[in-house]
Amino acid sequence: MLANVDTAKEKTLHIPLALDASKFKPSKSQKKLVHKFNRFIQGDWTPNSEEDVDIGKKKLVHQRIIFIPQQKSEPAGMDTLPTLLSRAEHAPNNEAEHPKKHELEIEMEPSSFTAEKYSLYRKYQIEIHHDPPSKLKEKSFKQFLVDSPLKRYSFDRDDGAPCSGYGSYHQTYRLDGKLIAMAVLDILPNCVSSVYFMYDPEYAFLGLGKYSALREIALTQELEGKVSKELHWYYMGYYIHNCAKMRYKGQYKPSYLLDCEAATWEPIEKCTPLLDKTGFVPFHKALTDGSTDMDSTSANGVDSISNSASCLRSALAIFSGMLAPITELPLYRSDDSFREEMQEYVSNGY
């Protein structure tokens, strides 16, 4: 199976988005989100719904926020992403003075089916995406988010990594023992790929979609340090410019959008003005013609290229359950004509 999305023909553009996790630093608003989440776990912040207001087909919940003063502030220098996130799981539980209200457990496990995961999926799809229950079959859930063509194999180096090797995983979020969210992730040799994320709508006030992205960036950073320096890219799925709910993905920087025609990754801050004006344009050509001072990059961090060997190395194919660059297919299939056919396929943008 070879995936090559022709976004130019899509009415709603789904543009692949990648973030260089090694260069990511949380913004002030992202730190604020994590602090709020941590205060909820500690019991220092509690949402209290007061009224429901219908606006069109959407129901918005107005919330009164109750603040309890924190015991002490943390030094500004401690606000690195891993440190911020770890406070929710490893915060001290002082029963006498200030007992922790909730217990949070986040675990990486090989993708598998459970009734609990399926129930969460149904609830999320029905309440958030308004899918008809009749279409949310157990079989479709397994095909979509459990079964994977990727074969699991061990890391070459493992200095205490949070997962056992490359392959497909479920990152589960449990609050007081209850499954409230789950991310579906592929761990690949040079990236963590976000496949899907679902959460219990009862906990929407925690901003779990944005919070999970920060968790996955931190996971990528950890894997880069403990497994491979090449593993520093975080693929966030698709960026949909005209979808307000998806715009938040552009707030994680440095991020790049894929130009499917030139097979290059272009800086998102240079691409969004083009999307505002035209809806779709080949980014690389427009940015090159405009003499931009910001270089584009490929998924391997090299200079912008089009139909070169570097481009072909960034095109991945799933063959016999294994993920490999197009240029490495002879390792798995000795027919040179097959490789040439695949190279032509990628270079011509089919």
N, C-alpha and C positions, 0 to 999 in steps of 0.2 A: 504494500500500500504506500503510495506517495501522495502527500498532501501539498497542493499548490493552489491557494485560494485566489481566484480572479476577483479582487475587490472592485475593480472598475465596473463590473456588471451588477453589483449589488445595489439595491435601492437604499438599504441601510448599510453603510460601510462598516465591515468588521475588520479592523486593521490589527495585525499582531503587534503586541507591545512587549518590550524587554527593558529590564532595569539592571544597571551595573551595581549589584549589591555591595561590592567592595568600596564604592565611593558614596554610598548612601549615608546621609545624616538626617535624622528626624527633624521636621520643622517644628515650630512652636505649637501649631495647632495639633500636630500628631502627638507631641509630648503631652499636650493637654488631654487628648483622648485617652492615652494610656494612664495618666494620673487619675482620671475619672474612673476608669475601669478598676484600678487598684484600690481607690477609695471605696468603691462598691464592695469589693472582696473583704476589705477591712471593716466595713460597716460604717464608714465615715460619710457615705453618700447614699441616699435612698430616693428613688423616683416614686412619686405618689400621683397616680392618674386621678384627675379631677373631672374632666369632661371630655366627651367625644364630639368632634365637629366634622360633619360631612361636607366635603368640598368636591363637587362633581361625583366621580365614582371612587374617590379616595377618601379614606377615613384617617384623619390626623388626630393624634392624642396629645392634648396639652398637659404638661406635667409641672407640678410644683416640686421644686428641688429643696430637700432638707439637708443642710450642711451641719456637720459636727466638726468642731476644730480638730485639726491633726495634732498629734502629740509633739512632733518636732519636724522641722523642715530638713530636706536633704541637701547636701552641698551641691552647688551647680555643676561641678566637675563630674558628679556621679551619674549625670543624665545621659549616658550612652544607651543605645537601643537595647542591648542585652540586659543591662542593669535595670532599666525601667521595667522591662517585661518580666524579669525574674521576681520582682517584688510581689506580684500577684500570687505566685506559687510558693514562694519561700519566705513570705512575711512572718515575723514572729507572732506567736499566739499567746499573749499574756492574759491568761484567764482572770487574774485578780484585778488588774488595772484596766485593760482594754481588750477583751476577748475578740478574736477574729470571727466575723459573722459567717463567712462562707469559705468553703474549701474548693480550690480550683485544681484540676488535673488535666494536663495536656500531654497526650501520648502519640507517638508514631507507631503504627502497626501495619503490616502488609494488608493490602486491600482484601476484604472479606465481607461476606453477607451476614447480617444479623437482623432479626426482627426489629430491634431497637433502631438501627440505622434506617431501615426501610420505613418505619413509622415516622421518623424525623423528616425523611425525604418527602413523603406524602403530605405531611403537614406544611412544610415549606412551599412545595409546589402549588398546593391548593390555596393557601392564604396569601402568599406573596406574588405568585405568577398566575393565579386564578385558573390553573389547569383543571379540567374535569376529572373527578376521581376515577371514572371508568377507564381512563387512559393510563393511569399510574399503576401499572401491573408490576408484580414482583419480577417478572422476567425482564421487562424493559429497564428496571432499576439495575439489575445485575449486568445487563449488556452495556448500560450507559456508564456506570460508576464503580463496578466491581471487577468485571472481566477485563483483562488487559492483554495486549499482544506482547508486552515487554517481558522478557525473561529476567528473573532476579539473579544477580551475581554479586559477589563480595567486592568490597573496595580493595584496591591495591594497598592502600595505607589507611589505617583506622586508629586514630588517637582518641578514642572515646566518642565516636560519632553518635548522634541521636537516633540513627537507624542502622540496619544491618547490612545494607548494600544498595546497589542501583535497582530500580524497579518502581512499581506502583504502590502507593501507600495511602492510608487514611490517617489524617491527623485529627484526633478526637478531642473535643473540649467537654469536660464533665464538671458541672457545678453541683457540689454537695452530692456527688454520685450520679447525677442525672445527665444524660447526653443532651447538650444544648446546641452543639454545632459540630460540623465536620468538614474538613477540607480534603479534597481528593488531589493528590500530588504525584507527579512523576519525577523521580530522582534520576538524572541523566549525567553523563560524564562532564558536561560543561554548564549545566543549569538545573535549577528546580523549576518545573513547569506546573503552574496552577491550572488544574483541569476544571474543578468546580468547587463551589462552597455553598453550604446550606446551614441554616440556623433555625432555632425555635423562635417563631415570631413573638412569643411572650417576652423574649429578651432583646427585642429590637432596640430598646433604649440604650443598650451598651455599645451600639455602633459596631457590631461584630464583623461586618464586612471589611471595614477599614482596619479594625484591630487585627483581624486575621492576616491581612496583607503585611502588616508590620511583623507579625509572628513568622511569616514565611520568608520575609527578607532576613530576619535574624537567623532563621534556619539555614538559609543560603550562606550567610556570613560564617556560621559555625562550620558548615561542611567545607567551605573554602579553607578554613584554618586547620581542620582535622583530617580532611580527606585529600583534597587536591586544589592547588592554586588556580587551576583552570575552571573550577566549579564556582564561578562568581556571578553568573547571570541568573536573573529571576524572570521567567516568562509569565506575565500576568494575564495571559489569554488575549482577548480582543479588546481594543479600544474602540468605542462607538461614539463618535464626536457629537452626533445629534441626539444622544440619549443622556439626559441629565443625571440619571442614576449611575452612569458609567464614567462621567467626567472626572470623578475623584481619582481615577487611576493615573491621570496626568499629574497629580500632585506629588507622586513619588519620583524623586529625581536622583541621579540623571537617568532619564528614560528615552527610549528610541522607538520610532514607528518603522515598520517594515515597508519599503517600497518594493512591491511584488514584481514590478517590471524590471527594475535594475538589480533586484536582489541585494539591496543595501539597507542598513539601519540608519535612519536619520533622526537627529535630535527633535524631540517632541515640541519644544518651544519654537522651533523654526517651522514645524509642520502645521500647527494649529491655526496660524493666520491664513495659510493656504486653504485649509479646510473651511474656515469661516467664509472665504471669498468664493470658492468654486465648488465646494462639496467633495470633489476628488480631483487630484492632479498627481502625476508622477513626481514624487517629492525630490528625488535626486536630480532630475533634469531641471526642475524649477529652481532649486536651490543653487545648482551649478550655474545656470544662466543668470541668476541674480547675484552672482559673485559673493555668496555668503562667506563670512569669516569663520564659521564654525564647521569643522570637519564632520563628515558622516563616519559611521563605523559599521563594521560587520559584527556578527555575533561573536567573533573571535577577537575583537578589539583591534583589527587592522584597518588600514585606510580604506576609504570607499572604493569599491570595485564593481564591475558588472559581470561580464561573462568570462571570468578568469578561473584559474584553479582554486583560488581562495574562495570564490563565490560557490563553486561546486562543493567544496568541503563543508560549507555552511548549510547545504541542502541535505536533509536527512531522509532516509528511506527505511521503512520497516520491512524486513525481508526474513522470512522463516522465524518470526518471533524475535528478531534481533534488530536493534536500532543502530544504523551505521551511516556515515557520510557516503554520498554517491560515489566518491572517488575510491572508497574502500570496498566496494561491492565485489571486486575480483577475489577478495579474501574468502568470500562466501559462495561465489559463483565464478567459475573460471572462464566463462564465455565472454571474451572481450567485446563482442558486438552488443551484448546486453548492456555493458557499461556505457558504450558509446551512445546507445539509444537513450539511456537515462540522462546522459550529459546533454544531449540535444534537446531532450524534453525540458530540462531545467533552463537551459540557455535561451530557448525560444519562448519561455514563459507560458507553456501550455497548461 
